[in-house]
Amino acid sequence: MEKSKIDQVSGQVFRQFPEVRGCSPKIKNQSVGQYLFIYEGNGTTADGKTIRHIVRVVVREDGSISKITSSR
């Protein structure tokens, strides 16, 4: 996948999930024309504890996002 499309998807993810901002995605090829981007970062709870935050994004070949899931 082209770097410009990866940067475009990452920008959308970072706007929606600031906890993973600055993380580079792990990219896996799921099927023909479909990729899985996995972002891992750390968030903070209301009482100050740190939790791991994982965002999984299914991206089509053209760079459009078809699905986003997040752990909390």
C-alpha positions, 0 to 999 in steps of 0.5 A, spaced: 500 500 500 502 506 498 505 511 503 500 517 502 494 512 503 497 509 509 498 517 512 491 519 510 488 513 514 492 514 520 490 521 520 483 519 520 484 514 526 489 519 530 483 525 529 478 519 532 483 516 537 488 521 540 491 515 544 494 512 538 497 519 535 504 518 533 504 510 533 505 507 526 500 501 524 502 494 523 499 492 517 497 485 515 494 483 508 487 480 510 484 478 503 485 481 496 484 488 496 483 489 503 488 490 509 488 490 517 491 496 520 493 495 528 495 501 532 497 500 539 497 506 544 496 508 551 490 512 555 489 514 562 483 513 566 479 518 570 483 515 576 490 516 573 491 509 571 494 507 564 491 502 560 493 499 553 488 502 547 488 498 541 485 500 534 484 495 528 482 498 522 480 495 515 482 498 509 480 497 502 485 498 497 483 505 495 485 507 502 477 508 504 476 505 511 470 500 511 471 498 519 474 501 525 474 497 532 477 499 538 479 496 545 477 500 552 
